[in-house]
Amino acid sequence: MKNIIIFACVFFGTCAMAQVAIGKATISKPSISLEFGDYVAPQGKGIVLPWVDSSAATLGSVTGTIIYDVDDKIVKYKNSATTWISLSKNETTMVDGTPNFDTTGVVNTALQATLTDASTAKVSIGTLSATPGILVLEDTTKAMVLPKVPSPHLNIVNPEPGTMAYDTVTKQLAVYNGTVWSFWKP
């Protein structure tokens, strides 16, 4: 039934629902708007972010937007009206004690190269508003829970550039840029 609801949301362009569970029967807490099912061996799954030609060309994006920038092969989020912050190129990602600034990600955009988004294409979870985006979590009192995967760099087979998951072993955000995984821990 959930697959039908999600398909209907995508097909009709908008959907106003308070909570959505994907790959599981119910949401685990009332403070969650979107939650993914638990890890099932042998392969984990993450979410793949929308690809954009460049963050500079992402017009109308609002604070909190998360994208995969094909131009510099970096996952980014918008933290102010004008500033994009990197999630896959940062000084907190260390390799043998050295900061990892890898921007060698590889992405094949042929699948979407000839497509154009409809200006009304949007899935909205929560109270429907005019906030731009492909998937917009509208509720101000709920959050999204990323797919939880133990050691995503080992258990997500053939990840796509822009894949994100929560590493349940190290308790970190894991982000894949097309070549390497970056890990964030507060």
N, C-alpha and C positions, 0 to 999 in steps of 0.2 A: 504494500500500500504506500509506503514512504517513497518508493521509486516512482510511483504514479504521481504523487504530490509534487515531488521535485521536478519531474518531467513537465508537469502542468505549469509549474512556476516558470521554468525556462521557456517553454513554448509560448506562453501568453505574455511573457516579458516582465511581469511584476507579480509579486506574491507578498501578502502581509500576514505573517504568522509570528507568533510570539517565540516559539522554540522549534528547532528542527534537529532530529537525530539521524545520522547517516551511518549505516552499518551496525546499528544497535536498535533495540526496541524503544527505549525511552531516554530522556535527558536525565543525567544523574543528580543535578542540583538546579534549583529554581533560578540561579544567577547566570545560567548558561543559555545563550541564544542559538548556538550551533555547536554540536558535539559529534565527533567521529567515533566509530566503534573501536574496541580494543584490538591490540596486536594479535594476529593469529599466525603462528609459524606455518610454513617456513619463510614467508615473505611479508615484510611490512609495506605499508603504503603511506604516502604523505600527500599533502595538497600541492598542486602545481599552480603557481601564481600566473596572472595574466602577463604576457610578454608585450612590451612596448618598444618602439624603435629607439627612444631615448626618454629619460625622465623630463628633460627640457621640453619635449614635444607633447607631454601629457597635460593638455590644457584643461582647466576646470577641476583638477584633482584637489581634494580637501585633506586637511590634517588627518593622519591615520591611514591614508592610502598606502597599500603595499604592492609593489610591482617587481618584475624582472626586467631590467634594462638591457636590451640586446646590444646596444651600442658599446657599453663598457663591461657587459657580462657580470652585472652585480645585482643582487636583490637589494631593494631600497624601500624605505618607508618615508612618508612625508611627515615631518614633525612640526612644521610651521607653514605659513603661507608661501614661503619661497625656498625652504631648505629641505633637501632630501638627505637622509642618513643611510649609509651603507650597512647592510646586514651580512654581506659575504666578502667584504674587504675591510678589515679592521685590525687595529693593533692588539686586540684581545685574543685573536686567533694566533696561537703559538705553535710552531713546529720546531722541536728541539731547542726551545728557549728563544727562538727568533720570531719576530712578528711576521705573519703570513699576509702578503698583499697580492694574492693571486687574482688576476683578472683574465686568465686564459680560458675561461669557460667557452664551451662550444654549444651552439644551439642551431637547429635546423628549423627555420620559420616557414618553410615551403607550404606547410599545411594551412597556415593562416595568411600567407602573403597576398593571395588574391581576394581575400574576404574583407568586407567592410561591416563594422558594427552598425546595427540600426540604432538611431539616436534614442529610441525608447527601450532598447534591450537592457533589462535589469532584473535581478532577483533581489527582493527586499524582504528581510526577516525583521519583524517588529512593526512599529507604526510607520506607514509609508510616508516618505517625504520626498523632496526634490533633490536630495543629496545624490551627486553623480557617482557612478560606479557600476561594475558588472554584478558583484555580489555585495550588497550593502546591509550591514547589521545595524538596524536603526535604533534599537532599544538602548537607552542610556543607563540602564541598570543591569544589563546582561553582557556577557563576553563570549568569544569563541574559544573553544578548547581545540588545540591542534591534535592531529593524529598522534597517538603515543606509541613510540616504537623503541624497543631496546636496541641501542647501537645502530641507528639508522644507516650509518655509513657501511655497515656490514649486512643489514637485513632488508634494506630497500634495494631490490635488484633492478638495474637499469633505470635509475632515476632520471627525470627530465630536468633541464635547467630551470631553476626557480622552485624546486621542490623544497617544502618545509615540513618539519615534524618535530615533536618533542622527544628528546632522548631520555628514556626512563631510567637508564643506568647512571648517566652523569648529571641528570637533572638540568639539561641545557637545551636551548633552541638550536636545531640543526638546520642549516641552509645549504643547498647544493647549487653551485654556479655553472654547472655543465662539465667541470673538470674535477673540482675538489669540494669537500664539505667544510663549512665553517661552523664553529660552535660558539654560542653566546650563553653566558651565565651571569646573572646580576651580581 
